[in-house]
C-alpha cells in the first residue's frame, strides 16, 4: 500500500510503498477513502523535534477486525481518529475511536463533518450556550470554525459572529489550485443540481452527496463572505481595533496573542472556550474585572473518558446534518502525492472549510 511519511522536521513529505498492516486486538483495518487534514497535524510536521506518524480523521470501509472487536465487521463504512499512519490507503483504528457512517453520507462528508463537528459541538457545550446568547467563533472559515458557526445558530444562539485572519482577504491566495500546480478550479454540475469546484489536483470531484457543499472558486471571495454565507450575522478581522458589541461566548481555535482581544470581546460573565494547539496566556486581572472565565476543551479526553457523551454528540451531529441544519464545506480534495500542497493550504490559512486527502 501507499502511505505518506517524512524523515526530518519540516519535511519534505513523500509517498512510500509498505505492507498492509494487520489489525491487533481491539483494532479494525480500514480501506481509507478520505483523510481530513488538521492544523495540529500540519504543525507537528514543522514543529515536532522528531518525525511523527501523520494521523488524523479518516473514513472508509472495514476490511478486517482484530481480536475482541464486537461493533464492526468487514464491509462496514466507518470514520474515526487514527493515531498511527493515517495518510495511507489502509489504516488501523481503535474500535473505541471508530463510529459508523450513515448510508446517505460518503467518506468525504464523514471526515469533513464528524471530528471537526464534534469539536465544535463539544466547545459549544463547554461554553454552556443558552438560547438567545451571542457567540463569536475565531478561525471561523476553518474546518472546525465553519461548522461551529452553523451549530451555534442551530442550537439557538441569538447572534453569531465570525473572526478571521488578514483583511478578510481573498481566501484563495494561495488557493489549492495554485499550490497543487493546477490551472484553476473549473466547475462541474452535480447530478443533484449543486455546483462543485474542480479538484485542485486536476480531477473533478465525485458526485456531491445530499447535504455536502464544495467551496466555490475561492479566488476573489473573502473569508468574511464565506462566513456570512454560513449564517453568521457578521465577521470581524483579527486586527480590527474592536470586535464590536461584547458577546456571551467566544470559541477560540487560534490562541497565542489572539487571546487578549478574544477575552476583551467577552461581556461580563462571558465564557471563552479554548480548544487551540496554539498556546497563549490570559491575565487573571482581565478575567477578574468582568467576572469572565476561560475553559479548556480537548475532544480526545471526552472520547476516551466519557464515551457516552461522545456517542450522544455524534448522534446529535448526524441528526442535525440529516435535517440540513449543518452542512460541511470541502475546500478541496488532494491525492496522496499532493499532501504537501494540502498542508500548504492549511499553513497559509487559505481554506474555506475542510481540506481532504483522497488515497
C-alpha positions as YAML, in Angstrom:
chain: A
units: angstrom
residues:
- id: 1
  name: UNK
  ca: [0.00, 0.00, 0.00]
- id: 2
  name: UNK
  ca: [0.99, 3.66, -0.32]
- id: 3
  name: UNK
  ca: [1.39, 6.00, 2.62]
- id: 4
  name: UNK
  ca: [2.81, 9.48, 3.26]
- id: 5
  name: UNK
  ca: [5.75, 9.94, 5.58]
- id: 6
  name: UNK
  ca: [8.61, 12.33, 6.30]
- id: 7
  name: UNK
  ca: [12.04, 11.78, 7.84]
- id: 8
  name: UNK
  ca: [13.07, 15.11, 9.37]
- id: 9
  name: UNK
  ca: [11.39, 18.13, 10.96]
- id: 10
  name: UNK
  ca: [9.77, 20.28, 8.31]
- id: 11
  name: UNK
  ca: [9.59, 17.53, 5.72]
- id: 12
  name: UNK
  ca: [9.58, 17.00, 2.82]
- id: 13
  name: UNK
  ca: [6.58, 14.69, 2.68]
- id: 14
  name: UNK
  ca: [6.90, 11.70, 0.38]
- id: 15
  name: UNK
  ca: [4.87, 8.63, -0.63]
- id: 16
  name: UNK
  ca: [6.31, 5.17, 0.03]
- id: 17
  name: UNK
  ca: [5.16, 1.60, -0.56]
- id: 18
  name: UNK
  ca: [4.81, -0.53, 2.59]
- id: 19
  name: UNK
  ca: [2.96, -3.76, 3.53]
- id: 20
  name: UNK
  ca: [-0.67, -3.52, 4.57]
- id: 21
  name: UNK
  ca: [-0.77, -3.68, 8.39]
- id: 22
  name: UNK
  ca: [-2.70, -6.37, 10.29]
- id: 23
  name: UNK
  ca: [-5.20, -5.29, 12.95]
- id: 24
  name: UNK
  ca: [-4.24, -6.06, 16.54]
- id: 25
  name: UNK
  ca: [-6.61, -6.71, 19.45]
- id: 26
  name: UNK
  ca: [-9.31, -4.06, 19.58]
- id: 27
  name: UNK
  ca: [-8.40, -2.64, 16.15]
- id: 28
  name: UNK
  ca: [-10.05, -2.54, 12.73]
- id: 29
  name: UNK
  ca: [-8.25, -2.34, 9.41]
- id: 30
  name: UNK
  ca: [-9.92, 0.22, 7.14]
- id: 31
  name: UNK
  ca: [-9.51, 0.78, 3.41]
- id: 32
  name: UNK
  ca: [-9.18, 4.54, 3.52]
- id: 33
  name: UNK
  ca: [-11.28, 6.66, 1.16]
- id: 34
  name: UNK
  ca: [-10.73, 10.10, 2.73]
- id: 35
  name: UNK
  ca: [-8.44, 11.80, 5.24]
- id: 36
  name: UNK
  ca: [-9.15, 15.14, 6.91]
- id: 37
  name: UNK
  ca: [-6.16, 17.49, 7.22]
- id: 38
  name: UNK
  ca: [-5.92, 19.34, 10.54]
- id: 39
  name: UNK
  ca: [-3.81, 22.31, 11.65]
- id: 40
  name: UNK
  ca: [-2.37, 20.44, 14.69]
- id: 41
  name: UNK
  ca: [-1.01, 17.71, 12.42]
- id: 42
  name: UNK
  ca: [0.42, 20.26, 9.99]
- id: 43
  name: UNK
  ca: [2.11, 21.98, 12.92]
- id: 44
  name: UNK
  ca: [3.67, 18.73, 14.08]
- id: 45
  name: UNK
  ca: [5.48, 18.36, 10.77]
- id: 46
  name: UNK
  ca: [7.13, 21.76, 11.19]
- id: 47
  name: UNK
  ca: [7.44, 21.99, 14.98]
- id: 48
  name: UNK
  ca: [7.94, 18.47, 16.42]
- id: 49
  name: UNK
  ca: [11.56, 17.65, 17.30]
- id: 50
  name: UNK
  ca: [11.25, 14.18, 15.76]
- id: 51
  name: UNK
  ca: [9.09, 12.89, 12.90]
- id: 52
  name: UNK
  ca: [5.67, 11.60, 13.93]
- id: 53
  name: UNK
  ca: [3.16, 9.43, 12.04]
- id: 54
  name: UNK
  ca: [0.78, 11.57, 10.02]
- id: 55
  name: UNK
  ca: [-2.57, 10.66, 11.54]
- id: 56
  name: UNK
  ca: [-5.96, 12.25, 11.92]
- id: 57
  name: UNK
  ca: [-9.56, 11.75, 10.93]
- id: 58
  name: UNK
  ca: [-10.18, 9.09, 8.30]
- id: 59
  name: UNK
  ca: [-13.15, 7.36, 6.68]
- id: 60
  name: UNK
  ca: [-13.52, 4.22, 4.61]
- id: 61
  name: UNK
  ca: [-14.58, 0.58, 4.70]
- id: 62
  name: UNK
  ca: [-13.61, -2.05, 7.26]
- id: 63
  name: UNK
  ca: [-11.72, -4.92, 5.63]
- id: 64
  name: UNK
  ca: [-10.67, -6.85, 8.76]
- id: 65
  name: UNK
  ca: [-11.26, -6.77, 12.51]
- id: 66
  name: UNK
  ca: [-8.82, -7.72, 15.26]
- id: 67
  name: UNK
  ca: [-9.45, -9.95, 18.25]
- id: 68
  name: UNK
  ca: [-12.09, -8.65, 20.63]
- id: 69
  name: UNK
  ca: [-13.77, -6.25, 18.19]
- id: 70
  name: UNK
  ca: [-17.55, -6.57, 18.54]
- id: 71
  name: UNK
  ca: [-19.07, -3.44, 16.95]
- id: 72
  name: UNK
  ca: [-17.71, -3.67, 13.41]
- id: 73
  name: UNK
  ca: [-17.11, -6.25, 10.72]
- id: 74
  name: UNK
  ca: [-15.80, -6.37, 7.16]
- id: 75
  name: UNK
  ca: [-17.87, -4.20, 4.82]
- id: 76
  name: UNK
  ca: [-18.95, -1.64, 7.41]
- id: 77
  name: UNK
  ca: [-18.44, 2.02, 6.46]
- id: 78
  name: UNK
  ca: [-16.78, 3.90, 9.29]
- id: 79
  name: UNK
  ca: [-14.95, 7.03, 10.32]
- id: 80
  name: UNK
  ca: [-12.53, 7.50, 13.17]
- id: 81
  name: UNK
  ca: [-9.38, 9.05, 14.55]
- id: 82
  name: UNK
  ca: [-6.12, 7.39, 13.53]
- id: 83
  name: UNK
  ca: [-3.18, 7.80, 15.90]
- id: 84
  name: UNK
  ca: [-0.79, 5.97, 13.57]
- id: 85
  name: UNK
  ca: [-0.20, 6.46, 9.86]
- id: 86
  name: UNK
  ca: [-3.45, 7.95, 8.58]
- id: 87
  name: UNK
  ca: [-2.26, 9.39, 5.27]
- id: 88
  name: UNK
  ca: [-2.43, 5.95, 3.68]
- id: 89
  name: UNK
  ca: [-4.50, 3.57, 1.58]
- id: 90
  name: UNK
  ca: [-5.12, 1.32, 4.61]
- id: 91
  name: UNK
  ca: [-5.23, 2.49, 8.23]
- id: 92
  name: UNK
  ca: [-5.68, 0.99, 11.69]
- id: 93
  name: UNK
  ca: [-8.34, 2.39, 14.02]
- id: 94
  name: UNK
  ca: [-9.04, 1.56, 17.65]
- id: 95
  name: UNK
  ca: [-12.60, 0.34, 17.98]
- id: 96
  name: UNK
  ca: [-13.33, 2.89, 20.70]
- id: 97
  name: UNK
  ca: [-12.35, 5.74, 18.35]
- id: 98
  name: UNK
  ca: [-14.43, 4.41, 15.44]
- id: 99
  name: UNK
  ca: [-18.04, 5.14, 14.54]
- id: 100
  name: UNK
  ca: [-20.41, 4.16, 11.71]
- id: 101
  name: UNK
  ca: [-21.14, 6.35, 8.69]
- id: 102
  name: UNK
  ca: [-24.83, 6.62, 7.68]
- id: 103
  name: UNK
  ca: [-25.88, 5.26, 4.30]
- id: 104
  name: UNK
  ca: [-26.70, 8.72, 2.95]
- id: 105
  name: UNK
  ca: [-23.20, 10.14, 3.53]
- id: 106
  name: UNK
  ca: [-19.94, 9.38, 1.77]
- id: 107
  name: UNK
  ca: [-16.39, 9.24, 3.14]
- id: 108
  name: UNK
  ca: [-15.52, 12.85, 2.32]
- id: 109
  name: UNK
  ca: [-18.65, 14.09, 4.08]
- id: 110
  name: UNK
  ca: [-17.77, 11.96, 7.11]
- id: 111
  name: UNK
  ca: [-14.25, 13.36, 7.54]
- id: 112
  name: UNK
  ca: [-15.47, 16.91, 6.91]
- id: 113
  name: UNK
  ca: [-18.28, 16.58, 9.45]
- id: 114
  name: UNK
  ca: [-17.58, 14.18, 12.28]
- id: 115
  name: UNK
  ca: [-14.31, 15.05, 14.00]
- id: 116
  name: UNK
  ca: [-14.49, 18.79, 13.31]
- id: 117
  name: UNK
  ca: [-18.19, 18.85, 14.12]
- id: 118
  name: UNK
  ca: [-17.67, 17.02, 17.40]
- id: 119
  name: UNK
  ca: [-15.03, 19.54, 18.44]
- id: 120
  name: UNK
  ca: [-17.36, 22.41, 17.54]
- id: 121
  name: UNK
  ca: [-20.34, 20.82, 19.31]
- id: 122
  name: UNK
  ca: [-18.22, 19.99, 22.35]
- id: 123
  name: UNK
  ca: [-16.84, 23.51, 22.55]
- id: 124
  name: UNK
  ca: [-20.36, 24.94, 22.45]
- id: 125
  name: UNK
  ca: [-21.38, 22.52, 25.19]
- id: 126
  name: UNK
  ca: [-18.38, 23.58, 27.29]
- id: 127
  name: UNK
  ca: [-19.41, 27.22, 26.78]
- id: 128
  name: UNK
  ca: [-22.82, 26.41, 28.29]
- id: 129
  name: UNK
  ca: [-24.50, 28.30, 25.47]
- id: 130
  name: UNK
  ca: [-28.06, 29.30, 26.37]
- id: 131
  name: UNK
  ca: [-30.76, 30.13, 23.78]
- id: 132
  name: UNK
  ca: [-30.54, 33.73, 22.68]
- id: 133
  name: UNK
  ca: [-26.94, 34.26, 23.77]
- id: 134
  name: UNK
  ca: [-24.29, 35.64, 21.44]
- id: 135
  name: UNK
  ca: [-21.27, 33.70, 20.14]
- id: 136
  name: UNK
  ca: [-18.05, 34.69, 18.39]
- id: 137
  name: UNK
  ca: [-16.01, 31.99, 16.60]
- id: 138
  name: UNK
  ca: [-12.35, 32.57, 15.74]
- id: 139
  name: UNK
  ca: [-10.87, 30.80, 12.71]
- id: 140
  name: UNK
  ca: [-14.46, 30.87, 11.51]
- id: 141
  name: UNK
  ca: [-13.60, 29.73, 7.96]
- id: 142
  name: UNK
  ca: [-11.66, 26.66, 9.13]
- id: 143
  name: UNK
  ca: [-12.72, 23.02, 9.20]
- id: 144
  name: UNK
  ca: [-13.98, 23.33, 12.79]
- id: 145
  name: UNK
  ca: [-14.90, 27.00, 12.71]
- id: 146
  name: UNK
  ca: [-17.29, 26.86, 9.76]
- id: 147
  name: UNK
  ca: [-19.23, 24.08, 11.50]
- id: 148
  name: UNK
  ca: [-19.21, 25.95, 14.84]
- id: 149
  name: UNK
  ca: [-20.88, 28.94, 13.16]
- id: 150
  name: UNK
  ca: [-23.67, 26.72, 11.82]
- id: 151
  name: UNK
  ca: [-24.06, 24.72, 15.03]
- id: 152
  name: UNK
  ca: [-24.27, 27.85, 17.18]
- id: 153
  name: UNK
  ca: [-27.16, 29.01, 15.04]
- id: 154
  name: UNK
  ca: [-28.82, 25.58, 15.14]
- id: 155
  name: UNK
  ca: [-28.55, 25.49, 18.93]
- id: 156
  name: UNK
  ca: [-30.40, 28.78, 19.32]
- id: 157
  name: UNK
  ca: [-27.72, 31.47, 19.53]
- id: 158
  name: UNK
  ca: [-29.24, 34.91, 19.15]
- id: 159
  name: UNK
  ca: [-26.22, 36.47, 17.44]
- id: 160
  name: UNK
  ca: [-23.35, 34.62, 15.74]
- id: 161
  name: UNK
  ca: [-20.14, 36.34, 14.67]
- id: 162
  name: UNK
  ca: [-17.01, 35.06, 12.98]
- id: 163
  name: UNK
  ca: [-13.43, 36.30, 13.27]
- id: 164
  name: UNK
  ca: [-10.89, 35.65, 10.52]
- id: 165
  name: UNK
  ca: [-7.26, 36.41, 9.69]
- id: 166
  name: UNK
  ca: [-5.95, 39.14, 7.41]
- id: 167
  name: UNK
  ca: [-8.04, 41.92, 5.92]
- id: 168
  name: UNK
  ca: [-10.76, 39.37, 5.11]
- id: 169
  name: UNK
  ca: [-8.59, 38.79, 2.07]
- id: 170
  name: UNK
  ca: [-9.36, 36.65, -0.93]
- id: 171
  name: UNK
  ca: [-9.13, 33.25, 0.62]
- id: 172
  name: UNK
  ca: [-7.55, 31.55, -2.34]
- id: 173
  name: UNK
  ca: [-4.16, 33.21, -2.22]
- id: 174
  name: UNK
  ca: [-2.55, 30.76, -2.41]
- id: 175
  name: UNK
  ca: [-5.51, 28.51, -3.07]
- id: 176
  name: UNK
  ca: [-5.45, 24.79, -3.70]
- id: 177
  name: UNK
  ca: [-5.14, 25.12, -7.44]
- id: 178
  name: UNK
  ca: [-2.06, 27.30, -7.13]
- id: 179
  name: UNK
  ca: [-0.29, 25.15, -4.55]
- id: 180
  name: UNK
  ca: [-1.02, 21.96, -6.47]
- id: 181
  name: UNK
  ca: [0.11, 23.41, -9.75]
- id: 182
  name: UNK
  ca: [-3.26, 23.11, -11.46]
- id: 183
  name: UNK
  ca: [-4.63, 25.73, -13.80]
- id: 184
  name: UNK
  ca: [-7.52, 26.65, -11.51]
- id: 185
  name: UNK
  ca: [-10.82, 25.27, -10.34]
- id: 186
  name: UNK
  ca: [-13.43, 24.68, -13.00]
- id: 187
  name: UNK
  ca: [-16.99, 23.89, -12.06]
- id: 188
  name: UNK
  ca: [-18.83, 20.63, -12.66]
- id: 189
  name: UNK
  ca: [-22.53, 20.01, -12.36]
- id: 190
  name: UNK
  ca: [-23.54, 17.59, -9.63]
- id: 191
  name: UNK
  ca: [-26.34, 15.14, -10.54]
- id: 192
  name: UNK
  ca: [-28.26, 16.56, -7.59]
- id: 193
  name: UNK
  ca: [-28.22, 20.02, -9.13]
- id: 194
  name: UNK
  ca: [-25.49, 21.53, -6.96]
- id: 195
  name: UNK
  ca: [-22.32, 23.17, -8.24]
- id: 196
  name: UNK
  ca: [-18.92, 21.81, -7.30]
- id: 197
  name: UNK
  ca: [-15.42, 23.11, -7.81]
- id: 198
  name: UNK
  ca: [-12.95, 21.02, -9.75]
- id: 199
  name: UNK
  ca: [-10.46, 19.18, -7.58]
- id: 200
  name: UNK
  ca: [-7.15, 21.05, -7.22]
- id: 201
  name: UNK
  ca: [-5.22, 18.03, -8.46]
- id: 202
  name: UNK
  ca: [-6.92, 18.38, -11.84]
- id: 203
  name: UNK
  ca: [-9.70, 15.86, -11.17]
- id: 204
  name: UNK
  ca: [-13.39, 16.67, -10.99]
- id: 205
  name: UNK
  ca: [-14.92, 15.88, -7.63]
- id: 206
  name: UNK
  ca: [-17.26, 12.93, -7.30]
- id: 207
  name: UNK
  ca: [-20.99, 13.46, -7.08]
- id: 208
  name: UNK
  ca: [-21.81, 15.54, -4.05]
- id: 209
  name: UNK
  ca: [-24.00, 13.65, -1.58]
- id: 210
  name: UNK
  ca: [-27.06, 15.26, -0.13]
- id: 211
  name: UNK
  ca: [-26.04, 17.96, 2.31]
- id: 212
  name: UNK
  ca: [-22.36, 18.38, 1.49]
- id: 213
  name: UNK
  ca: [-21.17, 21.58, -0.13]
- id: 214
  name: UNK
  ca: [-17.96, 22.02, -2.08]
- id: 215
  name: UNK
  ca: [-16.48, 25.50, -1.86]
- id: 216
  name: UNK
  ca: [-16.85, 27.59, -4.98]
- id: 217
  name: UNK
  ca: [-13.74, 29.04, -6.59]
- id: 218
  name: UNK
  ca: [-12.19, 30.95, -3.68]
- id: 219
  name: UNK
  ca: [-10.34, 33.45, -5.87]
- id: 220
  name: UNK
  ca: [-11.87, 36.85, -5.21]
- id: 221
  name: UNK
  ca: [-14.12, 35.53, -2.47]
- id: 222
  name: UNK
  ca: [-13.26, 36.75, 1.00]
- id: 223
  name: UNK
  ca: [-13.35, 34.74, 4.19]
- id: 224
  name: UNK
  ca: [-15.89, 37.22, 5.52]
- id: 225
  name: UNK
  ca: [-18.20, 36.49, 2.58]
- id: 226
  name: UNK
  ca: [-17.83, 32.79, 3.24]
- id: 227
  name: UNK
  ca: [-18.54, 33.08, 6.97]
- id: 228
  name: UNK
  ca: [-21.64, 35.19, 6.34]
- id: 229
  name: UNK
  ca: [-22.87, 32.62, 3.81]
- id: 230
  name: UNK
  ca: [-22.87, 30.07, 6.64]
- id: 231
  name: UNK
  ca: [-25.42, 32.12, 8.57]
- id: 232
  name: UNK
  ca: [-23.19, 34.40, 10.64]
- id: 233
  name: UNK
  ca: [-24.59, 37.84, 11.41]
- id: 234
  name: UNK
  ca: [-21.21, 39.46, 10.84]
- id: 235
  name: UNK
  ca: [-17.49, 38.88, 10.58]
- id: 236
  name: UNK
  ca: [-14.53, 40.80, 12.05]
- id: 237
  name: UNK
  ca: [-10.83, 40.73, 11.31]
- id: 238
  name: UNK
  ca: [-8.29, 39.81, 13.97]
- id: 239
  name: UNK
  ca: [-6.55, 43.16, 13.51]
- id: 240
  name: UNK
  ca: [-9.70, 45.27, 13.81]
- id: 241
  name: UNK
  ca: [-9.45, 47.77, 16.64]
- id: 242
  name: UNK
  ca: [-12.65, 46.44, 18.16]
- id: 243
  name: UNK
  ca: [-14.63, 43.27, 17.60]
- id: 244
  name: UNK
  ca: [-17.98, 45.02, 18.01]
- id: 245
  name: UNK
  ca: [-20.51, 44.59, 20.79]
- id: 246
  name: UNK
  ca: [-19.44, 42.20, 23.58]
- id: 247
  name: UNK
  ca: [-20.54, 38.58, 23.31]
- id: 248
  name: UNK
  ca: [-21.51, 35.93, 25.83]
- id: 249
  name: UNK
  ca: [-19.24, 33.21, 24.42]
- id: 250
  name: UNK
  ca: [-16.05, 33.04, 22.38]
- id: 251
  name: UNK
  ca: [-14.88, 29.78, 20.82]
- id: 252
  name: UNK
  ca: [-11.15, 30.15, 20.18]
- id: 253
  name: UNK
  ca: [-9.14, 27.90, 17.88]
- id: 254
  name: UNK
  ca: [-6.16, 30.23, 17.47]
- id: 255
  name: UNK
  ca: [-4.65, 31.05, 20.88]
- id: 256
  name: UNK
  ca: [-1.39, 32.96, 21.21]
- id: 257
  name: UNK
  ca: [-1.65, 36.74, 21.08]
- id: 258
  name: UNK
  ca: [-5.26, 36.49, 19.92]
- id: 259
  name: UNK
  ca: [-6.37, 35.51, 23.42]
- id: 260
  name: UNK
  ca: [-6.13, 39.13, 24.60]
- id: 261
  name: UNK
  ca: [-8.69, 40.58, 22.15]
- id: 262
  name: UNK
  ca: [-10.78, 37.40, 22.48]
- id: 263
  name: UNK
  ca: [-11.13, 37.92, 26.25]
- id: 264
  name: UNK
  ca: [-11.76, 41.63, 25.69]
- id: 265
  name: UNK
  ca: [-14.64, 40.70, 23.36]
- id: 266
  name: UNK
  ca: [-16.49, 38.95, 26.20]
- id: 267
  name: UNK
  ca: [-19.37, 40.62, 28.02]
- id: 268
  name: UNK
  ca: [-19.41, 40.47, 31.84]
- id: 269
  name: UNK
  ca: [-19.80, 36.84, 32.95]
- id: 270
  name: UNK
  ca: [-18.77, 35.74, 29.46]
- id: 271
  name: UNK
  ca: [-17.03, 32.43, 28.73]
- id: 272
  name: UNK
  ca: [-14.12, 31.74, 26.41]
- id: 273
  name: UNK
  ca: [-13.58, 28.13, 25.34]
- id: 274
  name: UNK
  ca: [-10.00, 27.44, 24.20]
- id: 275
  name: UNK
  ca: [-9.52, 24.37, 22.01]
- id: 276
  name: UNK
  ca: [-6.43, 25.53, 20.13]
- id: 277
  name: UNK
  ca: [-2.97, 23.98, 19.98]
- id: 278
  name: UNK
  ca: [-1.51, 27.47, 19.71]
- id: 279
  name: UNK
  ca: [-0.99, 28.08, 23.44]
- id: 280
  name: UNK
  ca: [-1.06, 31.57, 24.87]
- id: 281
  name: UNK
  ca: [-1.53, 33.36, 28.20]
- id: 282
  name: UNK
  ca: [-4.51, 35.12, 29.77]
- id: 283
  name: UNK
  ca: [-4.04, 37.72, 32.52]
- id: 284
  name: UNK
  ca: [-6.03, 36.87, 35.63]
- id: 285
  name: UNK
  ca: [-6.93, 40.54, 36.09]
- id: 286
  name: UNK
  ca: [-8.64, 40.61, 32.68]
- id: 287
  name: UNK
  ca: [-10.93, 37.83, 33.90]
- id: 288
  name: UNK
  ca: [-11.48, 39.29, 37.36]
- id: 289
  name: UNK
  ca: [-12.78, 42.70, 36.30]
- id: 290
  name: UNK
  ca: [-15.54, 41.24, 34.17]
- id: 291
  name: UNK
  ca: [-16.18, 38.02, 36.10]
- id: 292
  name: UNK
  ca: [-15.16, 36.23, 32.91]
- id: 293
  name: UNK
  ca: [-13.95, 32.64, 32.62]
- id: 294
  name: UNK
  ca: [-11.72, 30.60, 30.33]
- id: 295
  name: UNK
  ca: [-12.48, 26.91, 29.76]
- id: 296
  name: UNK
  ca: [-10.13, 24.42, 28.13]
- id: 297
  name: UNK
  ca: [-11.60, 21.77, 25.86]
- id: 298
  name: UNK
  ca: [-10.00, 18.67, 24.33]
- id: 299
  name: UNK
  ca: [-12.01, 16.19, 22.30]
- id: 300
  name: UNK
  ca: [-9.68, 13.25, 22.95]
- id: 301
  name: UNK
  ca: [-10.38, 13.39, 26.69]
- id: 302
  name: UNK
  ca: [-14.12, 13.16, 26.05]
- id: 303
  name: UNK
  ca: [-13.73, 10.30, 23.57]
- id: 304
  name: UNK
  ca: [-11.59, 8.27, 25.96]
- id: 305
  name: UNK
  ca: [-13.06, 9.18, 29.33]
- id: 306
  name: UNK
  ca: [-16.73, 9.84, 28.56]
- id: 307
  name: UNK
  ca: [-17.72, 7.60, 25.65]
- id: 308
  name: UNK
  ca: [-21.41, 8.06, 26.43]
- id: 309
  name: UNK
  ca: [-21.14, 11.81, 25.90]
- id: 310
  name: UNK
  ca: [-19.06, 11.29, 22.76]
- id: 311
  name: UNK
  ca: [-21.72, 8.96, 21.33]
- id: 312
  name: UNK
  ca: [-24.54, 11.35, 22.26]
- id: 313
  name: UNK
  ca: [-22.79, 14.23, 20.48]
- id: 314
  name: UNK
  ca: [-22.09, 12.03, 17.46]
- id: 315
  name: UNK
  ca: [-25.76, 11.12, 17.11]
- id: 316
  name: UNK
  ca: [-26.78, 14.76, 17.55]
- id: 317
  name: UNK
  ca: [-24.34, 15.83, 14.85]
- id: 318
  name: UNK
  ca: [-25.65, 13.34, 12.30]
- id: 319
  name: UNK
  ca: [-29.24, 14.30, 13.20]
- id: 320
  name: UNK
  ca: [-28.52, 17.98, 12.51]
- id: 321
  name: UNK
  ca: [-26.80, 17.01, 9.26]
- id: 322
  name: UNK
  ca: [-29.82, 14.92, 8.17]
- id: 323
  name: UNK
  ca: [-32.12, 17.85, 8.94]
- id: 324
  name: UNK
  ca: [-29.96, 20.22, 6.89]
- id: 325
  name: UNK
  ca: [-29.07, 22.39, 9.89]
- id: 326
  name: UNK
  ca: [-25.34, 21.83, 9.34]
- id: 327
  name: UNK
  ca: [-23.57, 21.32, 6.02]
- id: 328
  name: UNK
  ca: [-19.83, 20.62, 5.92]
- id: 329
  name: UNK
  ca: [-17.94, 22.53, 3.25]
- id: 330
  name: UNK
  ca: [-14.99, 20.93, 1.45]
- id: 331
  name: UNK
  ca: [-12.38, 23.42, 0.27]
- id: 332
  name: UNK
  ca: [-10.53, 20.90, -1.88]
- id: 333
  name: UNK
  ca: [-9.58, 17.25, -2.36]
- id: 334
  name: UNK
  ca: [-5.94, 16.21, -2.89]
- id: 335
  name: UNK
  ca: [-4.23, 12.97, -3.90]
- id: 336
  name: UNK
  ca: [-1.69, 11.41, -1.51]
- id: 337
  name: UNK
  ca: [1.08, 12.68, -3.79]
- id: 338
  name: UNK
  ca: [-0.20, 16.21, -3.21]
- id: 339
  name: UNK
  ca: [-0.16, 16.01, 0.61]
- id: 340
  name: UNK
  ca: [2.42, 18.80, 0.79]
- id: 341
  name: UNK
  ca: [0.14, 21.05, -1.28]
- id: 342
  name: UNK
  ca: [-2.76, 20.25, 1.05]
- id: 343
  name: UNK
  ca: [-0.59, 21.19, 4.05]
- id: 344
  name: UNK
  ca: [0.37, 24.44, 2.30]
- id: 345
  name: UNK
  ca: [-3.29, 25.45, 2.04]
- id: 346
  name: UNK
  ca: [-3.73, 24.95, 5.79]
- id: 347
  name: UNK
  ca: [-0.46, 26.70, 6.64]
- id: 348
  name: UNK
  ca: [-1.42, 29.75, 4.59]
- id: 349
  name: UNK
  ca: [-4.87, 29.79, 6.26]
- id: 350
  name: UNK
  ca: [-6.36, 29.91, 2.76]
- id: 351
  name: UNK
  ca: [-9.02, 27.25, 3.23]
- id: 352
  name: UNK
  ca: [-12.75, 27.79, 3.26]
- id: 353
  name: UNK
  ca: [-13.89, 24.69, 5.11]
- id: 354
  name: UNK
  ca: [-12.20, 21.28, 5.16]
- id: 355
  name: UNK
  ca: [-9.13, 20.15, 3.22]
- id: 356
  name: UNK
  ca: [-9.24, 16.42, 2.37]
- id: 357
  name: UNK
  ca: [-6.81, 13.81, 1.05]
- id: 358
  name: UNK
  ca: [-8.14, 11.06, -1.23]
- id: 359
  name: UNK
  ca: [-5.85, 7.96, -1.09]
...
